[in-house]
Amino acid sequence: MWKSENDLRKMYVKICWAVQIKKNRSRILTEEYSAVVGFDKLIE
């Protein structure tokens, strides 16, 4: 299914990033970082 855990993480970040662009462009980087941290907690 997924080539690696890293591919899955990249896809998750892309989705979150796209949602945040629609919501508030000025917060994209902060939200992207939060998404990565949140995802790392999810897969633990």
CHARMM-style PDB file with segment names, atoms N, HN, CA, C and O in Angstrom:
ATOM      1  N   MET     1       0.829  -1.193   0.000  1.00  0.00      PROA
ATOM      2  CA  MET     1       0.000   0.000   0.000  1.00  0.00      PROA
ATOM      3  C   MET     1       0.874   1.258   0.000  1.00  0.00      PROA
ATOM      4  O   MET     1       0.957   1.970  -1.001  1.00  0.00      PROA
ATOM      5  N   TRP     2       1.521   1.518   1.137  1.00  0.00      PROA
ATOM      6  HN  TRP     2       1.453   0.939   1.950  1.00  0.00      PROA
ATOM      7  CA  TRP     2       2.441   2.662   1.220  1.00  0.00      PROA
ATOM      8  C   TRP     2       3.868   2.149   1.083  1.00  0.00      PROA
ATOM      9  O   TRP     2       4.224   1.099   1.619  1.00  0.00      PROA
ATOM     10  N   LYS     3       4.673   2.909   0.357  1.00  0.00      PROA
ATOM     11  HN  LYS     3       4.384   3.762  -0.078  1.00  0.00      PROA
ATOM     12  CA  LYS     3       6.073   2.525   0.194  1.00  0.00      PROA
ATOM     13  C   LYS     3       6.801   2.554   1.531  1.00  0.00      PROA
ATOM     14  O   LYS     3       7.620   1.685   1.830  1.00  0.00      PROA
ATOM     15  N   SER     4       6.488   3.560   2.320  1.00  0.00      PROA
ATOM     16  HN  SER     4       5.822   4.265   2.077  1.00  0.00      PROA
ATOM     17  CA  SER     4       7.141   3.690   3.613  1.00  0.00      PROA
ATOM     18  C   SER     4       6.320   4.589   4.520  1.00  0.00      PROA
ATOM     19  O   SER     4       5.396   5.267   4.071  1.00  0.00      PROA
ATOM     20  N   GLU     5       6.665   4.586   5.790  1.00  0.00      PROA
ATOM     21  HN  GLU     5       7.416   4.036   6.154  1.00  0.00      PROA
ATOM     22  CA  GLU     5       6.017   5.451   6.758  1.00  0.00      PROA
ATOM     23  C   GLU     5       6.222   6.924   6.382  1.00  0.00      PROA
ATOM     24  O   GLU     5       5.358   7.765   6.628  1.00  0.00      PROA
ATOM     25  N   ASN     6       7.384   7.219   5.780  1.00  0.00      PROA
ATOM     26  HN  ASN     6       8.086   6.536   5.580  1.00  0.00      PROA
ATOM     27  CA  ASN     6       7.697   8.582   5.380  1.00  0.00      PROA
ATOM     28  C   ASN     6       6.742   9.082   4.302  1.00  0.00      PROA
ATOM     29  O   ASN     6       6.328  10.240   4.334  1.00  0.00      PROA
ATOM     30  N   ASP     7       6.383   8.212   3.338  1.00  0.00      PROA
ATOM     31  HN  ASP     7       6.720   7.271   3.313  1.00  0.00      PROA
ATOM     32  CA  ASP     7       5.433   8.595   2.299  1.00  0.00      PROA
ATOM     33  C   ASP     7       4.082   8.926   2.907  1.00  0.00      PROA
ATOM     34  O   ASP     7       3.428   9.886   2.498  1.00  0.00      PROA
ATOM     35  N   LEU     8       3.668   8.133   3.880  1.00  0.00      PROA
ATOM     36  HN  LEU     8       4.200   7.354   4.212  1.00  0.00      PROA
ATOM     37  CA  LEU     8       2.393   8.356   4.549  1.00  0.00      PROA
ATOM     38  C   LEU     8       2.410   9.691   5.287  1.00  0.00      PROA
ATOM     39  O   LEU     8       1.429  10.434   5.254  1.00  0.00      PROA
ATOM     40  N   ARG     9       3.520   9.995   5.952  1.00  0.00      PROA
ATOM     41  HN  ARG     9       4.317   9.391   5.979  1.00  0.00      PROA
ATOM     42  CA  ARG     9       3.659  11.262   6.673  1.00  0.00      PROA
ATOM     43  C   ARG     9       3.582  12.448   5.712  1.00  0.00      PROA
ATOM     44  O   ARG     9       2.917  13.445   5.994  1.00  0.00      PROA
ATOM     45  N   LYS    10       4.275  12.328   4.563  1.00  0.00      PROA
ATOM     46  HN  LYS    10       4.815  11.519   4.334  1.00  0.00      PROA
ATOM     47  CA  LYS    10       4.257  13.409   3.575  1.00  0.00      PROA
ATOM     48  C   LYS    10       2.842  13.661   3.068  1.00  0.00      PROA
ATOM     49  O   LYS    10       2.432  14.811   2.910  1.00  0.00      PROA
ATOM     50  N   MET    11       2.090  12.583   2.810  1.00  0.00      PROA
ATOM     51  HN  MET    11       2.423  11.649   2.938  1.00  0.00      PROA
ATOM     52  CA  MET    11       0.726  12.715   2.324  1.00  0.00      PROA
ATOM     53  C   MET    11      -0.149  13.385   3.373  1.00  0.00      PROA
ATOM     54  O   MET    11      -0.955  14.255   3.044  1.00  0.00      PROA
ATOM     55  N   TYR    12       0.002  12.991   4.628  1.00  0.00      PROA
ATOM     56  HN  TYR    12       0.658  12.284   4.895  1.00  0.00      PROA
ATOM     57  CA  TYR    12      -0.760  13.570   5.735  1.00  0.00      PROA
ATOM     58  C   TYR    12      -0.498  15.069   5.834  1.00  0.00      PROA
ATOM     59  O   TYR    12      -1.427  15.862   5.987  1.00  0.00      PROA
ATOM     60  N   VAL    13       0.776  15.448   5.746  1.00  0.00      PROA
ATOM     61  HN  VAL    13       1.531  14.804   5.622  1.00  0.00      PROA
ATOM     62  CA  VAL    13       1.149  16.867   5.823  1.00  0.00      PROA
ATOM     63  C   VAL    13       0.561  17.637   4.652  1.00  0.00      PROA
ATOM     64  O   VAL    13       0.064  18.748   4.836  1.00  0.00      PROA
ATOM     65  N   LYS    14       0.609  17.068   3.444  1.00  0.00      PROA
ATOM     66  HN  LYS    14       1.013  16.166   3.294  1.00  0.00      PROA
ATOM     67  CA  LYS    14       0.047  17.736   2.265  1.00  0.00      PROA
ATOM     68  C   LYS    14      -1.432  18.020   2.447  1.00  0.00      PROA
ATOM     69  O   LYS    14      -1.907  19.105   2.112  1.00  0.00      PROA
ATOM     70  N   ILE    15      -2.169  17.037   2.983  1.00  0.00      PROA
ATOM     71  HN  ILE    15      -1.783  16.155   3.256  1.00  0.00      PROA
ATOM     72  CA  ILE    15      -3.606  17.206   3.206  1.00  0.00      PROA
ATOM     73  C   ILE    15      -3.864  18.305   4.229  1.00  0.00      PROA
ATOM     74  O   ILE    15      -4.688  19.192   4.003  1.00  0.00      PROA
ATOM     75  N   CYS    16      -3.161  18.244   5.348  1.00  0.00      PROA
ATOM     76  HN  CYS    16      -2.492  17.524   5.531  1.00  0.00      PROA
ATOM     77  CA  CYS    16      -3.323  19.264   6.391  1.00  0.00      PROA
ATOM     78  C   CYS    16      -2.949  20.641   5.867  1.00  0.00      PROA
ATOM     79  O   CYS    16      -3.613  21.634   6.166  1.00  0.00      PROA
ATOM     80  N   TRP    17      -1.896  20.690   5.093  1.00  0.00      PROA
ATOM     81  HN  TRP    17      -1.357  19.883   4.850  1.00  0.00      PROA
ATOM     82  CA  TRP    17      -1.396  21.932   4.521  1.00  0.00      PROA
ATOM     83  C   TRP    17      -2.442  22.564   3.606  1.00  0.00      PROA
ATOM     84  O   TRP    17      -2.690  23.768   3.668  1.00  0.00      PROA
ATOM     85  N   ALA    18      -3.053  21.735   2.754  1.00  0.00      PROA
ATOM     86  HN  ALA    18      -2.851  20.757   2.703  1.00  0.00      PROA
ATOM     87  CA  ALA    18      -4.075  22.218   1.827  1.00  0.00      PROA
ATOM     88  C   ALA    18      -5.280  22.786   2.574  1.00  0.00      PROA
ATOM     89  O   ALA    18      -5.834  23.815   2.187  1.00  0.00      PROA
ATOM     90  N   VAL    19      -5.676  22.105   3.644  1.00  0.00      PROA
ATOM     91  HN  VAL    19      -5.226  21.269   3.958  1.00  0.00      PROA
ATOM     92  CA  VAL    19      -6.793  22.588   4.474  1.00  0.00      PROA
ATOM     93  C   VAL    19      -6.450  23.936   5.097  1.00  0.00      PROA
ATOM     94  O   VAL    19      -7.282  24.843   5.118  1.00  0.00      PROA
ATOM     95  N   GLN    20      -5.241  24.068   5.599  1.00  0.00      PROA
ATOM     96  HN  GLN    20      -4.564  23.332   5.582  1.00  0.00      PROA
ATOM     97  CA  GLN    20      -4.829  25.304   6.260  1.00  0.00      PROA
ATOM     98  C   GLN    20      -4.698  26.466   5.286  1.00  0.00      PROA
ATOM     99  O   GLN    20      -4.954  27.610   5.660  1.00  0.00      PROA
ATOM    100  N   ILE    21      -4.307  26.198   4.049  1.00  0.00      PROA
ATOM    101  HN  ILE    21      -4.099  25.268   3.745  1.00  0.00      PROA
ATOM    102  CA  ILE    21      -4.232  27.260   3.038  1.00  0.00      PROA
ATOM    103  C   ILE    21      -5.611  27.895   2.867  1.00  0.00      PROA
ATOM    104  O   ILE    21      -5.743  29.115   2.768  1.00  0.00      PROA
ATOM    105  N   LYS    22      -6.620  27.051   2.837  1.00  0.00      PROA
ATOM    106  HN  LYS    22      -6.513  26.061   2.918  1.00  0.00      PROA
ATOM    107  CA  LYS    22      -7.985  27.544   2.682  1.00  0.00      PROA
ATOM    108  C   LYS    22      -8.421  28.354   3.901  1.00  0.00      PROA
ATOM    109  O   LYS    22      -9.147  29.339   3.768  1.00  0.00      PROA
ATOM    110  N   LYS    23      -7.981  27.943   5.078  1.00  0.00      PROA
ATOM    111  HN  LYS    23      -7.391  27.143   5.186  1.00  0.00      PROA
ATOM    112  CA  LYS    23      -8.411  28.591   6.319  1.00  0.00      PROA
ATOM    113  C   LYS    23      -7.678  29.905   6.579  1.00  0.00      PROA
ATOM    114  O   LYS    23      -8.308  30.940   6.792  1.00  0.00      PROA
ATOM    115  N   ASN    24      -6.359  29.859   6.560  1.00  0.00      PROA
ATOM    116  HN  ASN    24      -5.847  29.018   6.386  1.00  0.00      PROA
ATOM    117  CA  ASN    24      -5.601  31.041   6.973  1.00  0.00      PROA
ATOM    118  C   ASN    24      -4.156  30.932   6.501  1.00  0.00      PROA
ATOM    119  O   ASN    24      -3.346  30.234   7.110  1.00  0.00      PROA
ATOM    120  N   ARG    25      -3.843  31.624   5.417  1.00  0.00      PROA
ATOM    121  HN  ARG    25      -4.502  32.191   4.922  1.00  0.00      PROA
ATOM    122  CA  ARG    25      -2.518  31.533   4.798  1.00  0.00      PROA
ATOM    123  C   ARG    25      -1.384  31.903   5.741  1.00  0.00      PROA
ATOM    124  O   ARG    25      -0.302  31.324   5.648  1.00  0.00      PROA
ATOM    125  N   SER    26      -1.596  32.834   6.628  1.00  0.00      PROA
ATOM    126  HN  SER    26      -2.475  33.305   6.704  1.00  0.00      PROA
ATOM    127  CA  SER    26      -0.519  33.313   7.500  1.00  0.00      PROA
ATOM    128  C   SER    26      -0.100  32.286   8.544  1.00  0.00      PROA
ATOM    129  O   SER    26       0.955  32.420   9.164  1.00  0.00      PROA
ATOM    130  N   ARG    27      -0.926  31.262   8.739  1.00  0.00      PROA
ATOM    131  HN  ARG    27      -1.783  31.153   8.235  1.00  0.00      PROA
ATOM    132  CA  ARG    27      -0.635  30.259   9.770  1.00  0.00      PROA
ATOM    133  C   ARG    27      -0.139  28.942   9.188  1.00  0.00      PROA
ATOM    134  O   ARG    27       0.011  27.967   9.924  1.00  0.00      PROA
ATOM    135  N   ILE    28       0.117  28.892   7.891  1.00  0.00      PROA
ATOM    136  HN  ILE    28      -0.006  29.684   7.293  1.00  0.00      PROA
ATOM    137  CA  ILE    28       0.474  27.633   7.231  1.00  0.00      PROA
ATOM    138  C   ILE    28       1.667  26.933   7.889  1.00  0.00      PROA
ATOM    139  O   ILE    28       1.587  25.747   8.209  1.00  0.00      PROA
ATOM    140  N   LEU    29       2.760  27.649   8.090  1.00  0.00      PROA
ATOM    141  HN  LEU    29       2.825  28.613   7.829  1.00  0.00      PROA
ATOM    142  CA  LEU    29       3.960  26.992   8.613  1.00  0.00      PROA
ATOM    143  C   LEU    29       3.749  26.458  10.020  1.00  0.00      PROA
ATOM    144  O   LEU    29       4.192  25.357  10.349  1.00  0.00      PROA
ATOM    145  N   THR    30       3.072  27.240  10.846  1.00  0.00      PROA
ATOM    146  HN  THR    30       2.712  28.134  10.579  1.00  0.00      PROA
ATOM    147  CA  THR    30       2.789  26.800  12.211  1.00  0.00      PROA
ATOM    148  C   THR    30       1.912  25.557  12.204  1.00  0.00      PROA
ATOM    149  O   THR    30       2.156  24.607  12.948  1.00  0.00      PROA
ATOM    150  N   GLU    31       0.891  25.573  11.360  1.00  0.00      PROA
ATOM    151  HN  GLU    31       0.693  26.345  10.755  1.00  0.00      PROA
ATOM    152  CA  GLU    31      -0.033  24.442  11.296  1.00  0.00      PROA
ATOM    153  C   GLU    31       0.641  23.209  10.701  1.00  0.00      PROA
ATOM    154  O   GLU    31       0.361  22.085  11.116  1.00  0.00      PROA
ATOM    155  N   GLU    32       1.526  23.418   9.732  1.00  0.00      PROA
ATOM    156  HN  GLU    32       1.753  24.331   9.395  1.00  0.00      PROA
ATOM    157  CA  GLU    32       2.227  22.274   9.146  1.00  0.00      PROA
ATOM    158  C   GLU    32       3.093  21.600  10.205  1.00  0.00      PROA
ATOM    159  O   GLU    32       3.128  20.374  10.303  1.00  0.00      PROA
ATOM    160  N   TYR    33       3.782  22.402  10.986  1.00  0.00      PROA
ATOM    161  HN  TYR    33       3.754  23.398  10.907  1.00  0.00      PROA
ATOM    162  CA  TYR    33       4.617  21.862  12.064  1.00  0.00      PROA
ATOM    163  C   TYR    33       3.753  21.104  13.073  1.00  0.00      PROA
ATOM    164  O   TYR    33       4.112  20.011  13.510  1.00  0.00      PROA
ATOM    165  N   SER    34       2.625  21.688  13.432  1.00  0.00      PROA
ATOM    166  HN  SER    34       2.334  22.575  13.076  1.00  0.00      PROA
ATOM    167  CA  SER    34       1.708  21.041  14.375  1.00  0.00      PROA
ATOM    168  C   SER    34       1.193  19.715  13.819  1.00  0.00      PROA
ATOM    169  O   SER    34       1.039  18.740  14.554  1.00  0.00      PROA
ATOM    170  N   ALA    35       0.931  19.692  12.522  1.00  0.00      PROA
ATOM    171  HN  ALA    35       1.055  20.485  11.925  1.00  0.00      PROA
ATOM    172  CA  ALA    35       0.441  18.475  11.876  1.00  0.00      PROA
ATOM    173  C   ALA    35       1.475  17.356  11.954  1.00  0.00      PROA
ATOM    174  O   ALA    35       1.132  16.203  12.216  1.00  0.00      PROA
ATOM    175  N   VAL    36       2.738  17.698  11.727  1.00  0.00      PROA
ATOM    176  HN  VAL    36       3.017  18.635  11.515  1.00  0.00      PROA
ATOM    177  CA  VAL    36       3.800  16.691  11.794  1.00  0.00      PROA
ATOM    178  C   VAL    36       3.941  16.153  13.215  1.00  0.00      PROA
ATOM    179  O   VAL    36       4.050  14.944  13.419  1.00  0.00      PROA
ATOM    180  N   VAL    37       3.938  17.042  14.182  1.00  0.00      PROA
ATOM    181  HN  VAL    37       3.849  18.024  14.016  1.00  0.00      PROA
ATOM    182  CA  VAL    37       4.041  16.629  15.580  1.00  0.00      PROA
ATOM    183  C   VAL    37       2.843  15.760  15.963  1.00  0.00      PROA
ATOM    184  O   VAL    37       3.002  14.729  16.616  1.00  0.00      PROA
ATOM    185  N   GLY    38       1.656  16.178  15.557  1.00  0.00      PROA
ATOM    186  HN  GLY    38       1.527  17.015  15.026  1.00  0.00      PROA
ATOM    187  CA  GLY    38       0.440  15.420  15.841  1.00  0.00      PROA
ATOM    188  C   GLY    38       0.461  14.048  15.200  1.00  0.00      PROA
ATOM    189  O   GLY    38       0.030  13.065  15.804  1.00  0.00      PROA
ATOM    190  N   PHE    39       0.959  13.980  13.980  1.00  0.00      PROA
ATOM    191  HN  PHE    39       1.309  14.778  13.489  1.00  0.00      PROA
ATOM    192  CA  PHE    39       1.030  12.704  13.276  1.00  0.00      PROA
ATOM    193  C   PHE    39       2.018  11.766  13.951  1.00  0.00      PROA
ATOM    194  O   PHE    39       1.755  10.570  14.082  1.00  0.00      PROA
ATOM    195  N   ASP    40       3.160  12.307  14.383  1.00  0.00      PROA
ATOM    196  HN  ASP    40       3.373  13.279  14.278  1.00  0.00      PROA
ATOM    197  CA  ASP    40       4.144  11.480  15.092  1.00  0.00      PROA
ATOM    198  C   ASP    40       3.531  10.870  16.347  1.00  0.00      PROA
ATOM    199  O   ASP    40       3.832   9.726  16.686  1.00  0.00      PROA
ATOM    200  N   LYS    41       2.673  11.619  17.039  1.00  0.00      PROA
ATOM    201  HN  LYS    41       2.428  12.548  16.763  1.00  0.00      PROA
ATOM    202  CA  LYS    41       2.012  11.096  18.232  1.00  0.00      PROA
ATOM    203  C   LYS    41       0.988  10.024  17.865  1.00  0.00      PROA
ATOM    204  O   LYS    41       0.817   9.038  18.583  1.00  0.00      PROA
ATOM    205  N   LEU    42       0.304  10.237  16.721  1.00  0.00      PROA
ATOM    206  HN  LEU    42       0.443  11.038  16.139  1.00  0.00      PROA
ATOM    207  CA  LEU    42      -0.707   9.281  16.264  1.00  0.00      PROA
ATOM    208  C   LEU    42      -0.123   7.898  15.993  1.00  0.00      PROA
ATOM    209  O   LEU    42      -0.736   6.884  16.327  1.00  0.00      PROA
ATOM    210  N   ILE    43       1.067   7.859  15.386  1.00  0.00      PROA
ATOM    211  HN  ILE    43       1.565   8.683  15.115  1.00  0.00      PROA
ATOM    212  CA  ILE    43       1.634   6.570  14.970  1.00  0.00      PROA
ATOM    213  C   ILE    43       2.475   5.903  16.042  1.00  0.00      PROA
ATOM    214  O   ILE    43       2.971   4.797  15.829  1.00  0.00      PROA
ATOM    215  N   GLU    44       2.650   6.550  17.195  1.00  0.00      PROA
ATOM    216  HN  GLU    44       2.247   7.449  17.368  1.00  0.00      PROA
ATOM    217  CA  GLU    44       3.446   5.955  18.270  1.00  0.00      PROA
ATOM    218  C   GLU    44       2.742   4.738  18.860  1.00  0.00      PROA
ATOM    219  OT1 GLU    44       3.265   4.107  19.779  1.00  0.00      PROA
TER     220      GLU     44
END
